[in-house]
Amino acid sequence: MRYFILFLVMSLAACAPSIEKDFKQIPTELNDTENLIKQISPLNKYVYWECVFKDYLQKSSRIIVNFGDSSSIKNLKYQVPTTGFINKNWTGYYYIAYHDGNQLNYVYDIKSLQKFISNFNDLAEALLIAEAQDFSVDLHRKIGSAYRKTKNGFELHISKFHRCPVQTEAFKVDVDSLGNISTKSLNYFYDVHKNTCTD
C-alpha cells in the first residue's frame, strides 16, 4: 500500500506541466491587489488621480492611493461608478478617478484601465490587468506564480479559480506593453472538488 501511494504521488507530479528555466518566482508582495494598485505608474501625467475601493458591506469608500493636486477636482462633478475594473465578490470593487486637465474621467473596466495606464512595463501592472480578467497568483505552486520579461511585456504562469465545480486551472498568460493579454490553458487542474459549487 505504501508503495502504491508513493507511485501515485510521483505519477501526479509527473503530470504537472513543467515551467521553463528562465521563469522567476513572482514576489510574495505582488499577491495582493492593493499592493499592485500602489505600483501603477500611468504613462500620462494627470493633474490628479486616485484609486478607490467602494465597499458594499460598509456602504463606504476608501482611497487606496492618490497622486497630484486633489484640490483640482473640488469643483468637478464626481459620479461614483457602479462597477470597477476589479470586483471583489460580495465585498466591493476598485475604480480610479482622474483629472486630465479638462474633465474628470473614470476607470471601471479593462479597456479604461488599459487607456489609463497606457504602458504596461512593470510586473505589478501586468499582474493587475491579469487580475482584472479573473486570473490570480498561487504562491503555493510554481505553475501558478512564475514570470519572465519579454521584449514586449511579460509571460506569466498564473491560475484561474472556478466556482462550479470548485477547481483551480493553470494558465500561461502573455501581457503586452499595451495591456492586451492572450491566454493558454495548460489543461492542468488541481484542488478539484467535483461535487462542490460556491455560486
C-alpha positions as CSV (number, residue, x, y, z in Angstrom):
1,M,0.0,0.0,0.0
2,R,2.8,2.4,0.9
3,Y,4.5,1.8,-2.5
4,F,1.2,2.4,-4.3
5,I,0.7,5.8,-2.6
6,L,4.3,6.7,-3.4
7,F,3.7,5.7,-7.0
8,L,0.5,7.7,-7.2
9,V,2.2,10.9,-5.8
10,M,5.1,10.5,-8.3
11,S,2.6,10.0,-11.1
12,L,0.7,13.1,-10.3
13,A,3.8,15.1,-10.0
14,A,4.9,13.9,-13.4
15,C,1.6,15.0,-14.9
16,A,2.1,18.6,-13.8
17,P,3.3,20.8,-16.7
18,S,6.9,22.0,-16.4
19,I,8.0,25.6,-16.4
20,E,10.9,26.9,-18.5
21,K,14.1,27.5,-16.5
22,D,14.3,31.3,-17.1
23,F,11.0,31.9,-15.3
24,K,11.3,33.6,-11.9
25,Q,9.1,33.4,-8.8
26,I,6.5,36.2,-8.5
27,P,7.3,38.1,-5.3
28,T,5.0,37.4,-2.4
29,E,4.0,41.1,-2.0
30,L,2.6,41.0,-5.6
31,N,-0.1,38.6,-4.5
32,D,-2.1,41.4,-3.0
33,T,-4.5,43.6,-5.1
34,E,-3.8,46.8,-3.3
35,N,0.0,46.4,-3.5
36,L,-0.4,46.1,-7.3
37,I,-2.6,49.2,-7.4
38,K,0.0,51.2,-5.4
39,Q,2.6,50.5,-8.1
40,I,0.6,51.8,-11.0
41,S,2.6,54.4,-13.0
42,P,0.5,55.9,-15.8
43,L,2.3,57.0,-18.9
44,N,0.4,60.3,-18.9
45,K,1.0,62.8,-16.1
46,Y,-2.5,63.6,-14.9
47,V,-3.4,66.6,-12.8
48,Y,-4.7,64.3,-10.1
49,W,-5.8,60.6,-9.8
50,E,-7.0,58.3,-7.1
51,C,-7.9,54.7,-6.8
52,V,-10.8,54.0,-4.5
53,F,-12.3,50.8,-3.0
54,K,-16.1,51.0,-2.8
55,D,-17.2,48.8,0.0
56,Y,-20.6,47.1,-0.4
57,L,-20.9,45.9,3.2
58,Q,-19.9,49.1,4.9
59,K,-21.5,51.3,2.3
60,S,-18.4,53.4,2.3
61,S,-15.3,54.2,0.2
62,R,-11.6,54.5,1.0
63,I,-8.8,55.8,-1.1
64,I,-6.0,53.2,-1.8
65,V,-3.6,55.6,-3.4
66,N,-3.6,59.1,-4.9
67,F,-1.3,61.4,-6.8
68,G,-1.3,65.1,-7.8
69,D,-3.4,68.1,-6.8
70,S,-6.6,66.8,-5.0
71,S,-8.0,70.4,-4.9
72,S,-8.3,70.3,-8.7
73,I,-11.4,68.1,-8.5
74,K,-13.2,70.0,-5.8
75,N,-15.5,71.9,-8.2
76,L,-16.0,69.0,-10.6
77,K,-19.0,66.7,-10.6
78,Y,-17.9,63.3,-9.1
79,Q,-20.0,60.4,-10.1
80,V,-19.0,57.1,-8.4
81,P,-19.0,54.3,-11.0
82,T,-21.4,51.4,-10.2
83,T,-18.7,48.8,-11.0
84,G,-15.0,48.6,-11.1
85,F,-12.0,47.2,-13.0
86,I,-11.6,44.6,-10.3
87,N,-14.7,43.4,-8.4
88,K,-14.3,41.5,-5.2
89,N,-17.2,39.2,-4.8
90,W,-19.7,40.3,-2.1
91,T,-17.4,42.9,-0.7
92,G,-16.8,45.7,-3.2
93,Y,-14.9,47.0,-6.2
94,Y,-11.9,49.2,-7.2
95,Y,-12.2,52.1,-9.6
96,I,-10.0,55.1,-10.5
97,A,-11.0,58.7,-10.9
98,Y,-8.6,61.0,-12.7
99,H,-8.4,64.6,-13.9
100,D,-6.8,65.0,-17.3
101,G,-6.8,68.8,-17.2
102,N,-10.2,69.1,-18.9
103,Q,-12.6,66.8,-17.1
104,L,-12.9,64.0,-14.5
105,N,-12.7,60.5,-16.0
106,Y,-13.1,57.1,-14.5
107,V,-11.5,53.6,-14.8
108,Y,-14.2,51.0,-14.3
109,D,-13.4,48.2,-16.7
110,I,-10.5,46.6,-18.6
111,K,-10.5,49.0,-21.6
112,S,-10.5,52.1,-19.4
113,L,-7.7,50.6,-17.3
114,Q,-5.6,49.9,-20.4
115,K,-6.2,53.5,-21.6
116,F,-5.3,55.0,-18.2
117,I,-2.0,53.1,-17.7
118,S,-1.1,53.1,-21.4
119,N,2.3,51.4,-21.0
120,F,2.4,48.2,-19.1
121,N,6.2,47.9,-18.4
122,D,6.1,46.8,-14.8
123,L,5.3,43.3,-13.4
124,A,2.8,44.7,-11.0
125,E,0.8,46.4,-13.8
126,A,0.9,43.1,-15.8
127,L,-0.5,41.2,-12.9
128,L,-3.1,43.9,-12.3
129,I,-4.5,43.6,-15.8
130,A,-4.5,39.8,-15.5
131,E,-6.4,40.0,-12.2
132,A,-8.9,42.3,-13.8
133,Q,-9.7,39.3,-16.0
134,D,-10.1,36.9,-13.1
135,F,-6.6,35.4,-13.0
136,S,-4.6,35.1,-9.8
137,V,-1.3,34.2,-8.3
138,D,-1.0,30.9,-6.4
139,L,2.2,31.2,-4.4
140,H,1.8,27.5,-3.2
141,R,2.7,26.3,-6.7
142,K,5.3,27.4,-9.2
143,I,2.9,26.7,-12.0
144,G,0.7,29.5,-10.6
145,S,3.4,32.0,-9.6
146,A,6.1,32.5,-12.2
147,Y,7.0,35.2,-14.7
148,R,9.6,36.3,-17.2
149,K,10.1,39.6,-19.0
150,T,9.8,39.6,-22.8
151,K,10.6,42.2,-25.5
152,N,7.1,43.4,-25.5
153,G,5.8,42.7,-22.0
154,F,5.6,39.7,-19.7
155,E,4.8,36.0,-19.7
156,L,3.1,34.7,-16.6
157,H,2.3,31.3,-15.2
158,I,-0.8,32.0,-13.1
159,S,-4.1,30.4,-12.3
160,K,-7.8,30.8,-12.5
161,F,-10.2,29.7,-9.9
162,H,-13.5,28.1,-11.0
163,R,-16.5,28.1,-8.7
164,C,-18.6,25.2,-10.1
165,P,-17.2,22.7,-9.7
166,V,-14.6,24.2,-7.4
167,Q,-11.1,23.8,-9.0
168,T,-8.1,25.8,-10.0
169,E,-6.8,25.8,-13.6
170,A,-3.2,26.6,-14.6
171,F,-2.7,29.1,-17.4
172,K,0.1,30.7,-19.3
173,V,-0.7,34.4,-19.9
174,D,1.1,36.9,-22.2
175,V,0.6,40.6,-21.4
176,D,1.9,43.1,-23.9
177,S,3.0,46.7,-23.3
178,L,-0.5,48.0,-24.1
179,G,-2.1,45.7,-21.5
180,N,-3.6,43.3,-24.1
181,I,-3.5,39.7,-22.9
182,S,-3.5,36.3,-24.6
183,T,-4.1,33.1,-22.6
184,K,-3.4,29.5,-23.0
185,S,-4.8,26.9,-20.6
186,L,-2.3,24.2,-19.6
187,N,-5.2,21.8,-19.2
188,Y,-4.0,21.1,-15.7
189,F,-6.5,21.3,-12.8
190,Y,-5.8,21.0,-9.1
191,D,-7.6,21.4,-5.8
192,V,-10.5,19.8,-7.5
193,H,-13.8,19.3,-5.6
194,K,-16.1,17.9,-8.3
195,N,-19.3,17.9,-6.2
196,T,-18.9,21.3,-4.7
197,C,-20.0,24.7,-6.1
198,T,-19.6,28.1,-4.4
199,D,-22.1,30.1,-6.6
